[in-house]
Amino acid sequence: MAALVFKLGTLAMKTLSKPLADRFRTWVMSHPQHRRSVLRVAEVAHRMEVAITRRAEGREGKAFIGSMTEEKSVELASKIASEAFVFAFGALLVFAEYDRTRKKELKKQRREEAERREIFDRAREERERLTSENLHQQRLIEALVERVERVEDALAAWREEQTQRERRGMWGGFFSTRGLEGG
C-alpha cells in the first residue's frame, strides 16, 4: 500500500513540475544574472545543434555559426531552463525511488539474515540437546549392560552350584531330589 501511495505521489509531483517549471523559467528570465547565464547556455546549445545537424547531413569542415536573434535566444533559453527544471525534478524523483527501494531491500536482507541466524541457533541448540541426550542414554545403556552382565554371572554361578549339588548325591544322584521324583 505504501508503494502505491509513493508512486501516486511521484506521479502527482511530476504533473506539478510542469507549472513549477514555467514559474521557474519566468523567474530565471526576470533575474538579470541568471538570464545572462541561461542565454549563454542557449548560444552553446544552438552551436552544438548546428554542428550536430551539419555532421548528420554529411557536411564536413568549419562553418560560421551566427548568433541567434534576441527573441530566439530568449525563447531557447527559457525552454532550456524549463526543461532543465523538469529534468532535475525527474532525476530527484528517480533517486528518491531508488533510495526507497534500496532501503526496502536492505531491510528485507536484514530480516532474512535474522531468520537464518535464528534457525541456525535453534538447530545448534537442538544438536547440543540431542548430543547431551545421546550421552545420557549411552551412560544408561552402559549401566544396563553392566547389570545384565552381573545377573548373567550370578545366574551362571547359580547353575554351576546346582550342577555341583546334583553331582554330590549318592550313587550318581539316585537319592537326590531328582531321583525321587522319577526324573
C-alpha positions in Angstrom: 0.0 0.0 0.0 2.8 2.4 0.9 4.4 1.8 -2.5 1.2 2.7 -4.3 0.9 5.9 -2.3 4.5 6.7 -3.1 4.0 6.1 -6.8 0.9 8.2 -6.9 2.7 11.0 -5.0 5.5 10.8 -7.5 3.1 11.0 -10.4 1.4 14.0 -8.8 4.8 15.7 -8.3 5.7 15.1 -12.0 2.4 16.6 -13.0 3.0 19.6 -10.8 6.5 20.0 -12.0 5.4 21.4 -15.4 3.6 24.5 -13.9 6.5 24.9 -11.5 8.9 24.8 -14.4 7.0 27.6 -16.1 7.3 29.7 -12.9 11.0 28.8 -12.6 11.5 29.9 -16.3 9.8 33.2 -15.6 11.9 33.8 -12.5 15.2 32.9 -14.3 14.3 35.2 -17.2 13.4 38.1 -15.0 16.6 37.9 -12.9 19.4 39.7 -14.8 22.3 37.5 -13.7 20.6 34.2 -14.3 19.2 35.5 -17.6 22.7 36.1 -18.9 23.8 32.6 -17.8 20.9 30.9 -19.5 21.4 33.0 -22.7 25.0 31.8 -22.8 23.8 28.2 -22.4 21.3 28.8 -25.2 24.0 30.1 -27.5 26.2 27.0 -26.7 23.2 24.7 -27.3 22.5 26.4 -30.6 26.1 26.0 -31.8 26.0 22.3 -30.8 22.7 21.7 -32.5 24.0 23.3 -35.8 27.3 21.3 -35.6 25.4 18.0 -35.0 22.9 18.8 -37.8 25.8 19.5 -40.2 27.6 16.3 -39.4 24.4 14.3 -39.7 23.8 15.8 -43.1 27.4 14.7 -44.1 28.9 18.2 -44.3 32.4 18.5 -43.1 34.6 21.4 -42.3 34.2 24.6 -40.3 31.2 26.7 -40.8 30.3 30.1 -39.5 27.5 29.8 -36.9 25.9 33.2 -36.4 24.4 34.4 -33.2 20.7 34.0 -32.7 18.3 36.9 -32.5 17.5 38.1 -29.0 14.0 36.8 -29.3 15.0 33.3 -30.4 17.8 33.3 -27.8 15.3 34.2 -25.1 12.9 31.5 -26.3 15.5 28.8 -26.4 16.9 29.9 -23.0 13.5 29.8 -21.4 12.9 26.4 -22.9 16.2 25.1 -21.6 15.5 26.5 -18.1 12.1 24.9 -18.1 13.3 21.5 -19.4 16.3 21.6 -17.0 13.9 22.1 -14.1 11.7 19.2 -15.2 14.7 17.0 -15.8 16.2 17.8 -12.4 12.9 17.2 -10.7 12.5 13.9 -12.5 16.1 12.9 -11.6 15.3 13.7 -8.0 12.2 11.5 -8.1 14.1 8.7 -9.7 16.8 9.0 -7.0 14.1 9.0 -4.2 12.5 5.9 -5.7 15.9 4.2 -6.0 16.8 5.1 -2.4 13.4 3.9 -1.1 13.8 0.6 -3.0 17.4 0.1 -1.7 16.3 0.7 1.9 13.5 -1.8 1.4 15.9 -4.4 0.0 18.3 -3.8 2.9 15.5 -4.2 5.4 14.4 -7.4 3.7 18.0 -8.7 3.7 18.4 -8.0 7.4 15.2 -9.7 8.2 16.2 -12.8 6.2 19.6 -12.8 7.8 18.0 -12.6 11.3 15.7 -15.5 10.4 18.6 -17.6 9.1 20.6 -16.8 12.3 17.5 -17.8 14.4 17.2 -21.1 12.5 20.9 -21.7 12.9 20.8 -21.0 16.6 17.8 -23.3 17.1 19.5 -26.0 15.1 22.7 -25.7 17.2 20.6 -25.8 20.4 18.8 -28.9 19.2 22.0 -30.5 18.2 23.5 -29.8 21.6 20.4 -31.1 23.3 20.5 -34.3 21.2 24.2 -34.8 21.9 23.6 -34.4 25.7 20.6 -36.8 25.5 22.7 -39.3 23.5 25.5 -39.2 26.1 22.9 -39.7 28.9 21.4 -42.7 27.0 24.9 -44.2 26.4 25.6 -44.0 30.2 22.2 -45.7 30.9 23.0 -48.4 28.3 26.4 -49.0 29.9 24.9 -49.3 33.3 22.2 -51.6 32.0 24.9 -53.8 30.2 26.9 -53.9 33.5 23.8 -55.0 35.4 22.9 -57.7 32.8 26.5 -59.0 33.0 26.2 -59.2 36.8 22.9 -61.0 36.5 24.3 -63.4 33.9 27.3 -64.0 36.1 25.1 -64.7 39.1 22.9 -67.0 37.0 25.9 -68.9 35.7 27.2 -69.2 39.3 23.8 -70.4 40.5 23.6 -73.0 37.6 27.2 -74.2 38.5 26.2 -74.5 42.1 23.1 -76.5 41.1 25.2 -78.8 38.9 27.6 -79.3 41.8 24.8 -80.2 44.2 23.4 -82.8 41.8 26.8 -84.5 41.4 27.3 -84.8 45.1 24.3 -87.0 45.6 24.7 -90.7 46.4 25.1 -93.3 43.6 25.1 -90.8 40.8 22.2 -88.8 42.1 19.9 -91.7 42.8 18.9 -90.4 46.2 18.9 -86.9 45.2 15.7 -84.9 44.9 15.6 -85.5 41.2 15.9 -89.3 41.6 13.0 -89.4 43.9 10.8 -87.5 41.6 11.3 -90.1 38.9 13.2 -88.0 36.5 
